[in-house]
């Protein structure tokens, strides 16, 4: 899978999960210990998080990393 499609798909999955939980970007970013501007870039598909950051986002959202990573 090329990086661009992964970034967009992962970003959409994070945003959807965040909104379903009623969290703001700032709240999720604080919970995952990342900058809210970085989270915004991830959700927009402009940044590719490391596996470490992706797993922190999944944990903060209460989902498995598999739920956020496209198959």
PDB file of N, CA, C and O in Angstrom:
ATOM      1  N   UNK A   1       0.845  -1.176   0.000  1.00  0.00           N
ATOM      2  CA  UNK A   1       0.000   0.000   0.000  1.00  0.00           C
ATOM      3  C   UNK A   1       0.890   1.239   0.000  1.00  0.00           C
ATOM      4  O   UNK A   1       1.843   1.332   0.774  1.00  0.00           O
ATOM      5  N   UNK A   2       0.571   2.183  -0.871  1.00  0.00           N
ATOM      6  CA  UNK A   2       1.344   3.421  -0.913  1.00  0.00           C
ATOM      7  C   UNK A   2       1.063   4.260   0.319  1.00  0.00           C
ATOM      8  O   UNK A   2      -0.002   4.141   0.926  1.00  0.00           O
ATOM      9  N   UNK A   3       2.011   5.108   0.689  1.00  0.00           N
ATOM     10  CA  UNK A   3       1.902   5.897   1.910  1.00  0.00           C
ATOM     11  C   UNK A   3       0.703   6.838   1.898  1.00  0.00           C
ATOM     12  O   UNK A   3       0.005   6.941   2.907  1.00  0.00           O
ATOM     13  N   UNK A   4       0.444   7.521   0.800  1.00  0.00           N
ATOM     14  CA  UNK A   4      -0.664   8.474   0.719  1.00  0.00           C
ATOM     15  C   UNK A   4      -2.006   7.860   1.078  1.00  0.00           C
ATOM     16  O   UNK A   4      -2.689   8.373   1.964  1.00  0.00           O
ATOM     17  N   UNK A   5      -2.410   6.769   0.414  1.00  0.00           N
ATOM     18  CA  UNK A   5      -3.693   6.145   0.764  1.00  0.00           C
ATOM     19  C   UNK A   5      -3.732   5.660   2.217  1.00  0.00           C
ATOM     20  O   UNK A   5      -4.772   5.751   2.869  1.00  0.00           O
ATOM     21  N   UNK A   6      -2.619   5.152   2.722  1.00  0.00           N
ATOM     22  CA  UNK A   6      -2.593   4.723   4.124  1.00  0.00           C
ATOM     23  C   UNK A   6      -2.855   5.905   5.042  1.00  0.00           C
ATOM     24  O   UNK A   6      -3.670   5.816   5.960  1.00  0.00           O
ATOM     25  N   UNK A   7      -2.167   7.004   4.795  1.00  0.00           N
ATOM     26  CA  UNK A   7      -2.332   8.184   5.649  1.00  0.00           C
ATOM     27  C   UNK A   7      -3.771   8.652   5.661  1.00  0.00           C
ATOM     28  O   UNK A   7      -4.324   8.938   6.723  1.00  0.00           O
ATOM     29  N   UNK A   8      -4.385   8.733   4.488  1.00  0.00           N
ATOM     30  CA  UNK A   8      -5.770   9.212   4.417  1.00  0.00           C
ATOM     31  C   UNK A   8      -6.715   8.258   5.137  1.00  0.00           C
ATOM     32  O   UNK A   8      -7.569   8.694   5.908  1.00  0.00           O
ATOM     33  N   UNK A   9      -6.568   6.969   4.890  1.00  0.00           N
ATOM     34  CA  UNK A   9      -7.454   5.978   5.494  1.00  0.00           C
ATOM     35  C   UNK A   9      -7.272   5.933   7.005  1.00  0.00           C
ATOM     36  O   UNK A   9      -8.254   5.893   7.748  1.00  0.00           O
ATOM     37  N   UNK A  10      -6.034   5.940   7.463  1.00  0.00           N
ATOM     38  CA  UNK A  10      -5.766   5.926   8.900  1.00  0.00           C
ATOM     39  C   UNK A  10      -6.318   7.192   9.546  1.00  0.00           C
ATOM     40  O   UNK A  10      -6.956   7.135  10.597  1.00  0.00           O
ATOM     41  N   UNK A  11      -6.070   8.330   8.912  1.00  0.00           N
ATOM     42  CA  UNK A  11      -6.561   9.598   9.448  1.00  0.00           C
ATOM     43  C   UNK A  11      -8.073   9.637   9.570  1.00  0.00           C
ATOM     44  O   UNK A  11      -8.609  10.111  10.572  1.00  0.00           O
ATOM     45  N   UNK A  12      -8.764   9.138   8.548  1.00  0.00           N
ATOM     46  CA  UNK A  12     -10.237   9.097   8.602  1.00  0.00           C
ATOM     47  C   UNK A  12     -10.714   8.192   9.717  1.00  0.00           C
ATOM     48  O   UNK A  12     -11.688   8.510  10.399  1.00  0.00           O
ATOM     49  N   UNK A  13     -10.039   7.060   9.915  1.00  0.00           N
ATOM     50  CA  UNK A  13     -10.437   6.119  10.973  1.00  0.00           C
ATOM     51  C   UNK A  13     -10.246   6.740  12.357  1.00  0.00           C
ATOM     52  O   UNK A  13     -11.084   6.562  13.241  1.00  0.00           O
ATOM     53  N   UNK A  14      -9.148   7.465  12.541  1.00  0.00           N
ATOM     54  CA  UNK A  14      -8.906   8.135  13.828  1.00  0.00           C
ATOM     55  C   UNK A  14      -9.977   9.194  14.072  1.00  0.00           C
ATOM     56  O   UNK A  14     -10.546   9.270  15.162  1.00  0.00           O
ATOM     57  N   UNK A  15     -10.246  10.000  13.070  1.00  0.00           N
ATOM     58  CA  UNK A  15     -11.254  11.059  13.215  1.00  0.00           C
ATOM     59  C   UNK A  15     -12.629  10.483  13.526  1.00  0.00           C
ATOM     60  O   UNK A  15     -13.336  10.986  14.400  1.00  0.00           O
ATOM     61  N   UNK A  16     -13.006   9.432  12.812  1.00  0.00           N
ATOM     62  CA  UNK A  16     -14.313   8.807  13.037  1.00  0.00           C
ATOM     63  C   UNK A  16     -14.414   8.277  14.466  1.00  0.00           C
ATOM     64  O   UNK A  16     -15.413   8.512  15.145  1.00  0.00           O
ATOM     65  N   UNK A  17     -13.398   7.571  14.918  1.00  0.00           N
ATOM     66  CA  UNK A  17     -13.406   7.023  16.282  1.00  0.00           C
ATOM     67  C   UNK A  17     -13.436   8.145  17.313  1.00  0.00           C
ATOM     68  O   UNK A  17     -14.128   8.040  18.326  1.00  0.00           O
ATOM     69  N   UNK A  18     -12.693   9.211  17.063  1.00  0.00           N
ATOM     70  CA  UNK A  18     -12.666  10.349  17.994  1.00  0.00           C
ATOM     71  C   UNK A  18     -14.044  10.991  18.088  1.00  0.00           C
ATOM     72  O   UNK A  18     -14.536  11.259  19.184  1.00  0.00           O
ATOM     73  N   UNK A  19     -14.659  11.235  16.950  1.00  0.00           N
ATOM     74  CA  UNK A  19     -15.977  11.877  16.937  1.00  0.00           C
ATOM     75  C   UNK A  19     -17.048  10.987  17.556  1.00  0.00           C
ATOM     76  O   UNK A  19     -17.949  11.484  18.232  1.00  0.00           O
ATOM     77  N   UNK A  20     -16.962   9.677  17.333  1.00  0.00           N
ATOM     78  CA  UNK A  20     -17.924   8.742  17.937  1.00  0.00           C
ATOM     79  C   UNK A  20     -17.854   8.779  19.463  1.00  0.00           C
ATOM     80  O   UNK A  20     -18.836   8.488  20.145  1.00  0.00           O
ATOM     81  N   UNK A  21     -16.696   9.136  19.984  1.00  0.00           N
ATOM     82  CA  UNK A  21     -16.509   9.195  21.442  1.00  0.00           C
ATOM     83  C   UNK A  21     -16.729  10.595  21.990  1.00  0.00           C
ATOM     84  O   UNK A  21     -16.594  10.824  23.192  1.00  0.00           O
ATOM     85  N   UNK A  22     -17.064  11.524  21.119  1.00  0.00           N
ATOM     86  CA  UNK A  22     -17.335  12.883  21.538  1.00  0.00           C
ATOM     87  C   UNK A  22     -16.110  13.635  22.038  1.00  0.00           C
ATOM     88  O   UNK A  22     -16.219  14.518  22.889  1.00  0.00           O
ATOM     89  N   UNK A  23     -14.944  13.279  21.507  1.00  0.00           N
ATOM     90  CA  UNK A  23     -13.700  13.917  21.932  1.00  0.00           C
ATOM     91  C   UNK A  23     -13.297  15.021  20.962  1.00  0.00           C
ATOM     92  O   UNK A  23     -13.527  14.914  19.757  1.00  0.00           O
ATOM     93  N   UNK A  24     -12.701  16.068  21.489  1.00  0.00           N
ATOM     94  CA  UNK A  24     -12.100  17.083  20.631  1.00  0.00           C
ATOM     95  C   UNK A  24     -10.701  16.605  20.246  1.00  0.00           C
ATOM     96  O   UNK A  24     -10.160  15.677  20.847  1.00  0.00           O
ATOM     97  N   UNK A  25     -10.136  17.247  19.246  1.00  0.00           N
ATOM     98  CA  UNK A  25      -8.757  16.910  18.879  1.00  0.00           C
ATOM     99  C   UNK A  25      -7.832  17.160  20.060  1.00  0.00           C
ATOM    100  O   UNK A  25      -6.932  16.362  20.325  1.00  0.00           O
ATOM    101  N   UNK A  26      -8.045  18.246  20.761  1.00  0.00           N
ATOM    102  CA  UNK A  26      -7.183  18.571  21.901  1.00  0.00           C
ATOM    103  C   UNK A  26      -7.275  17.490  22.982  1.00  0.00           C
ATOM    104  O   UNK A  26      -6.255  17.090  23.544  1.00  0.00           O
ATOM    105  N   UNK A  27      -8.484  17.018  23.274  1.00  0.00           N
ATOM    106  CA  UNK A  27      -8.656  15.988  24.304  1.00  0.00           C
ATOM    107  C   UNK A  27      -7.950  14.690  23.919  1.00  0.00           C
ATOM    108  O   UNK A  27      -7.256  14.085  24.736  1.00  0.00           O
ATOM    109  N   UNK A  28      -8.134  14.269  22.665  1.00  0.00           N
ATOM    110  CA  UNK A  28      -7.484  13.037  22.223  1.00  0.00           C
ATOM    111  C   UNK A  28      -5.965  13.210  22.207  1.00  0.00           C
ATOM    112  O   UNK A  28      -5.230  12.324  22.642  1.00  0.00           O
ATOM    113  N   UNK A  29      -5.507  14.337  21.711  1.00  0.00           N
ATOM    114  CA  UNK A  29      -4.063  14.579  21.650  1.00  0.00           C
ATOM    115  C   UNK A  29      -3.447  14.540  23.047  1.00  0.00           C
ATOM    116  O   UNK A  29      -2.386  13.946  23.240  1.00  0.00           O
ATOM    117  N   UNK A  30      -4.097  15.162  24.010  1.00  0.00           N
ATOM    118  CA  UNK A  30      -3.580  15.148  25.381  1.00  0.00           C
ATOM    119  C   UNK A  30      -3.546  13.731  25.927  1.00  0.00           C
ATOM    120  O   UNK A  30      -2.580  13.333  26.578  1.00  0.00           O
ATOM    121  N   UNK A  31      -4.596  12.975  25.662  1.00  0.00           N
ATOM    122  CA  UNK A  31      -4.668  11.596  26.151  1.00  0.00           C
ATOM    123  C   UNK A  31      -3.594  10.717  25.516  1.00  0.00           C
ATOM    124  O   UNK A  31      -3.056   9.818  26.162  1.00  0.00           O
ATOM    125  N   UNK A  32      -3.286  10.982  24.244  1.00  0.00           N
ATOM    126  CA  UNK A  32      -2.275  10.195  23.526  1.00  0.00           C
ATOM    127  C   UNK A  32      -0.871  10.781  23.679  1.00  0.00           C
ATOM    128  O   UNK A  32       0.103  10.209  23.188  1.00  0.00           O
ATOM    129  N   UNK A  33      -0.773  11.914  24.355  1.00  0.00           N
ATOM    130  CA  UNK A  33       0.524  12.581  24.581  1.00  0.00           C
ATOM    131  C   UNK A  33       1.202  12.998  23.275  1.00  0.00           C
ATOM    132  O   UNK A  33       2.394  12.771  23.067  1.00  0.00           O
ATOM    133  N   UNK A  34       0.396  13.620  22.400  1.00  0.00           N
ATOM    134  CA  UNK A  34       0.942  14.205  21.175  1.00  0.00           C
ATOM    135  C   UNK A  34       0.372  15.614  21.039  1.00  0.00           C
ATOM    136  O   UNK A  34      -0.594  15.964  21.717  1.00  0.00           O
ATOM    137  N   UNK A  35       0.961  16.410  20.175  1.00  0.00           N
ATOM    138  CA  UNK A  35       0.486  17.771  19.933  1.00  0.00           C
ATOM    139  C   UNK A  35      -0.823  17.736  19.146  1.00  0.00           C
ATOM    140  O   UNK A  35      -0.995  16.907  18.253  1.00  0.00           O
ATOM    141  N   UNK A  36      -1.738  18.637  19.482  1.00  0.00           N
ATOM    142  CA  UNK A  36      -3.014  18.670  18.773  1.00  0.00           C
ATOM    143  C   UNK A  36      -2.823  19.036  17.296  1.00  0.00           C
ATOM    144  O   UNK A  36      -3.603  18.589  16.455  1.00  0.00           O
ATOM    145  N   UNK A  37      -1.825  19.822  16.970  1.00  0.00           N
ATOM    146  CA  UNK A  37      -1.550  20.152  15.564  1.00  0.00           C
ATOM    147  C   UNK A  37      -1.087  18.901  14.799  1.00  0.00           C
ATOM    148  O   UNK A  37      -1.417  18.726  13.626  1.00  0.00           O
ATOM    149  N   UNK A  38      -0.334  18.049  15.467  1.00  0.00           N
ATOM    150  CA  UNK A  38       0.107  16.795  14.850  1.00  0.00           C
ATOM    151  C   UNK A  38      -1.098  15.883  14.614  1.00  0.00           C
ATOM    152  O   UNK A  38      -1.202  15.257  13.559  1.00  0.00           O
ATOM    153  N   UNK A  39      -2.001  15.806  15.580  1.00  0.00           N
ATOM    154  CA  UNK A  39      -3.219  15.001  15.410  1.00  0.00           C
ATOM    155  C   UNK A  39      -4.036  15.530  14.236  1.00  0.00           C
ATOM    156  O   UNK A  39      -4.560  14.748  13.443  1.00  0.00           O
ATOM    157  N   UNK A  40      -4.145  16.833  14.122  1.00  0.00           N
ATOM    158  CA  UNK A  40      -4.874  17.417  12.996  1.00  0.00           C
ATOM    159  C   UNK A  40      -4.264  16.981  11.673  1.00  0.00           C
ATOM    160  O   UNK A  40      -4.986  16.611  10.747  1.00  0.00           O
ATOM    161  N   UNK A  41      -2.937  17.022  11.579  1.00  0.00           N
ATOM    162  CA  UNK A  41      -2.255  16.601  10.355  1.00  0.00           C
ATOM    163  C   UNK A  41      -2.472  15.114  10.080  1.00  0.00           C
ATOM    164  O   UNK A  41      -2.608  14.716   8.923  1.00  0.00           O
ATOM    165  N   UNK A  42      -2.506  14.295  11.122  1.00  0.00           N
ATOM    166  CA  UNK A  42      -2.773  12.861  10.956  1.00  0.00           C
ATOM    167  C   UNK A  42      -4.184  12.667  10.406  1.00  0.00           C
ATOM    168  O   UNK A  42      -4.380  11.929   9.441  1.00  0.00           O
ATOM    169  N   UNK A  43      -5.164  13.327  11.019  1.00  0.00           N
ATOM    170  CA  UNK A  43      -6.556  13.171  10.585  1.00  0.00           C
ATOM    171  C   UNK A  43      -6.771  13.656   9.154  1.00  0.00           C
ATOM    172  O   UNK A  43      -7.612  13.111   8.438  1.00  0.00           O
ATOM    173  N   UNK A  44      -6.028  14.662   8.734  1.00  0.00           N
ATOM    174  CA  UNK A  44      -6.153  15.187   7.368  1.00  0.00           C
ATOM    175  C   UNK A  44      -5.371  14.354   6.347  1.00  0.00           C
ATOM    176  O   UNK A  44      -5.449  14.606   5.145  1.00  0.00           O
ATOM    177  N   UNK A  45      -4.620  13.368   6.829  1.00  0.00           N
ATOM    178  CA  UNK A  45      -3.834  12.531   5.930  1.00  0.00           C
ATOM    179  C   UNK A  45      -2.560  13.206   5.467  1.00  0.00           C
ATOM    180  O   UNK A  45      -2.008  12.847   4.427  1.00  0.00           O
ATOM    181  N   UNK A  46      -2.086  14.188   6.236  1.00  0.00           N
ATOM    182  CA  UNK A  46      -0.879  14.918   5.865  1.00  0.00           C
ATOM    183  C   UNK A  46       0.356  14.433   6.611  1.00  0.00           C
ATOM    184  O   UNK A  46       1.477  14.813   6.272  1.00  0.00           O
ATOM    185  N   UNK A  47       0.159  13.596   7.623  1.00  0.00           N
ATOM    186  CA  UNK A  47       1.278  13.071   8.403  1.00  0.00           C
ATOM    187  C   UNK A  47       1.061  11.580   8.634  1.00  0.00           C
ATOM    188  O   UNK A  47      -0.063  11.123   8.839  1.00  0.00           O
ATOM    189  N   UNK A  48       2.149  10.840   8.597  1.00  0.00           N
ATOM    190  CA  UNK A  48       2.109   9.409   8.878  1.00  0.00           C
ATOM    191  C   UNK A  48       2.690   9.182  10.271  1.00  0.00           C
ATOM    192  O   UNK A  48       3.873   9.435  10.499  1.00  0.00           O
ATOM    193  N   UNK A  49       1.860   8.706  11.207  1.00  0.00           N
ATOM    194  CA  UNK A  49       2.371   8.489  12.563  1.00  0.00           C
ATOM    195  C   UNK A  49       3.261   7.251  12.621  1.00  0.00           C
ATOM    196  O   UNK A  49       3.105   6.318  11.834  1.00  0.00           O
ATOM    197  N   UNK A  50       4.182   7.263  13.556  1.00  0.00           N
ATOM    198  CA  UNK A  50       4.976   6.059  13.809  1.00  0.00           C
ATOM    199  C   UNK A  50       4.057   5.001  14.412  1.00  0.00           C
ATOM    200  O   UNK A  50       2.943   5.305  14.839  1.00  0.00           O
ATOM    201  N   UNK A  51       4.524   3.777  14.442  1.00  0.00           N
ATOM    202  CA  UNK A  51       3.734   2.703  15.067  1.00  0.00           C
ATOM    203  C   UNK A  51       3.490   3.040  16.533  1.00  0.00           C
ATOM    204  O   UNK A  51       2.416   2.756  17.064  1.00  0.00           O
ATOM    205  N   UNK A  52       4.470   3.639  17.184  1.00  0.00           N
ATOM    206  CA  UNK A  52       4.345   4.018  18.584  1.00  0.00           C
ATOM    207  C   UNK A  52       3.219   5.036  18.778  1.00  0.00           C
ATOM    208  O   UNK A  52       2.391   4.873  19.675  1.00  0.00           O
ATOM    209  N   UNK A  53       3.179   6.068  17.960  1.00  0.00           N
ATOM    210  CA  UNK A  53       2.125   7.082  18.065  1.00  0.00           C
ATOM    211  C   UNK A  53       0.770   6.482  17.692  1.00  0.00           C
ATOM    212  O   UNK A  53      -0.233   6.765  18.347  1.00  0.00           O
ATOM    213  N   UNK A  54       0.735   5.663  16.657  1.00  0.00           N
ATOM    214  CA  UNK A  54      -0.519   5.029  16.254  1.00  0.00           C
ATOM    215  C   UNK A  54      -1.077   4.163  17.380  1.00  0.00           C
ATOM    216  O   UNK A  54      -2.285   4.148  17.614  1.00  0.00           O
ATOM    217  N   UNK A  55      -0.203   3.448  18.072  1.00  0.00           N
ATOM    218  CA  UNK A  55      -0.678   2.597  19.170  1.00  0.00           C
ATOM    219  C   UNK A  55      -1.154   3.450  20.345  1.00  0.00           C
ATOM    220  O   UNK A  55      -2.097   3.065  21.035  1.00  0.00           O
ATOM    221  N   UNK A  56      -0.526   4.594  20.585  1.00  0.00           N
ATOM    222  CA  UNK A  56      -0.997   5.492  21.653  1.00  0.00           C
ATOM    223  C   UNK A  56      -2.355   6.075  21.300  1.00  0.00           C
ATOM    224  O   UNK A  56      -3.206   6.230  22.176  1.00  0.00           O
ATOM    225  N   UNK A  57      -2.569   6.399  20.041  1.00  0.00           N
ATOM    226  CA  UNK A  57      -3.884   6.891  19.619  1.00  0.00           C
ATOM    227  C   UNK A  57      -4.948   5.811  19.811  1.00  0.00           C
ATOM    228  O   UNK A  57      -6.032   6.077  20.329  1.00  0.00           O
ATOM    229  N   UNK A  58      -4.622   4.589  19.385  1.00  0.00           N
ATOM    230  CA  UNK A  58      -5.577   3.490  19.540  1.00  0.00           C
ATOM    231  C   UNK A  58      -5.923   3.281  21.014  1.00  0.00           C
ATOM    232  O   UNK A  58      -7.092   3.119  21.365  1.00  0.00           O
ATOM    233  N   UNK A  59      -4.915   3.286  21.863  1.00  0.00           N
ATOM    234  CA  UNK A  59      -5.140   3.099  23.299  1.00  0.00           C
ATOM    235  C   UNK A  59      -6.001   4.230  23.869  1.00  0.00           C
ATOM    236  O   UNK A  59      -6.910   3.983  24.661  1.00  0.00           O
ATOM    237  N   UNK A  60      -5.714   5.462  23.467  1.00  0.00           N
ATOM    238  CA  UNK A  60      -6.482   6.614  23.948  1.00  0.00           C
ATOM    239  C   UNK A  60      -7.934   6.559  23.474  1.00  0.00           C
ATOM    240  O   UNK A  60      -8.834   7.063  24.146  1.00  0.00           O
ATOM    241  N   UNK A  61      -8.154   5.941  22.311  1.00  0.00           N
ATOM    242  CA  UNK A  61      -9.513   5.801  21.782  1.00  0.00           C
ATOM    243  C   UNK A  61     -10.220   4.546  22.297  1.00  0.00           C
ATOM    244  O   UNK A  61     -11.423   4.378  22.099  1.00  0.00           O
ATOM    245  N   UNK A  62      -9.478   3.684  22.945  1.00  0.00           N
ATOM    246  CA  UNK A  62     -10.078   2.448  23.467  1.00  0.00           C
ATOM    247  C   UNK A  62     -10.375   1.434  22.389  1.00  0.00           C
ATOM    248  O   UNK A  62     -11.319   0.653  22.509  1.00  0.00           O
ATOM    249  N   UNK A  63      -9.564   1.438  21.319  1.00  0.00           N
ATOM    250  CA  UNK A  63      -9.757   0.479  20.226  1.00  0.00           C
ATOM    251  C   UNK A  63      -8.424  -0.228  19.974  1.00  0.00           C
ATOM    252  O   UNK A  63      -7.372   0.215  20.437  1.00  0.00           O
ATOM    253  N   UNK A  64      -8.491  -1.326  19.237  1.00  0.00           N
ATOM    254  CA  UNK A  64      -7.254  -2.003  18.851  1.00  0.00           C
ATOM    255  C   UNK A  64      -6.623  -1.237  17.702  1.00  0.00           C
ATOM    256  O   UNK A  64      -7.309  -0.522  16.971  1.00  0.00           O
ATOM    257  N   UNK A  65      -5.337  -1.385  17.547  1.00  0.00           N
ATOM    258  CA  UNK A  65      -4.661  -0.746  16.426  1.00  0.00           C
ATOM    259  C   UNK A  65      -5.211  -1.281  15.101  1.00  0.00           C
ATOM    260  O   UNK A  65      -5.275  -0.552  14.111  1.00  0.00           O
ATOM    261  N   UNK A  66      -5.600  -2.532  15.089  1.00  0.00           N
ATOM    262  CA  UNK A  66      -6.188  -3.128  13.884  1.00  0.00           C
ATOM    263  C   UNK A  66      -7.435  -2.382  13.426  1.00  0.00           C
ATOM    264  O   UNK A  66      -7.725  -2.322  12.231  1.00  0.00           O
ATOM    265  N   UNK A  67      -8.176  -1.812  14.382  1.00  0.00           N
ATOM    266  CA  UNK A  67      -9.409  -1.083  14.031  1.00  0.00           C
ATOM    267  C   UNK A  67      -9.104   0.203  13.272  1.00  0.00           C
ATOM    268  O   UNK A  67      -9.966   0.728  12.566  1.00  0.00           O
ATOM    269  N   UNK A  68      -7.880   0.711  13.413  1.00  0.00           N
ATOM    270  CA  UNK A  68      -7.517   1.972  12.756  1.00  0.00           C
ATOM    271  C   UNK A  68      -6.688   1.777  11.494  1.00  0.00           C
ATOM    272  O   UNK A  68      -6.593   2.682  10.665  1.00  0.00           O
ATOM    273  N   UNK A  69      -6.087   0.597  11.344  1.00  0.00           N
ATOM    274  CA  UNK A  69      -5.197   0.338  10.221  1.00  0.00           C
ATOM    275  C   UNK A  69      -5.979  -0.347   9.100  1.00  0.00           C
ATOM    276  O   UNK A  69      -6.607  -1.382   9.322  1.00  0.00           O
ATOM    277  N   UNK A  70      -5.940   0.227   7.904  1.00  0.00           N
ATOM    278  CA  UNK A  70      -6.662  -0.412   6.799  1.00  0.00           C
ATOM    279  C   UNK A  70      -6.087  -1.768   6.439  1.00  0.00           C
ATOM    280  O   UNK A  70      -4.877  -1.981   6.509  1.00  0.00           O
ATOM    281  N   UNK A  71      -6.965  -2.681   6.054  1.00  0.00           N
ATOM    282  CA  UNK A  71      -6.543  -4.031   5.677  1.00  0.00           C
ATOM    283  C   UNK A  71      -5.946  -4.064   4.300  1.00  0.00           C
ATOM    284  O   UNK A  71      -5.539  -5.126   3.829  1.00  0.00           O
TER     285      UNK A  71
END
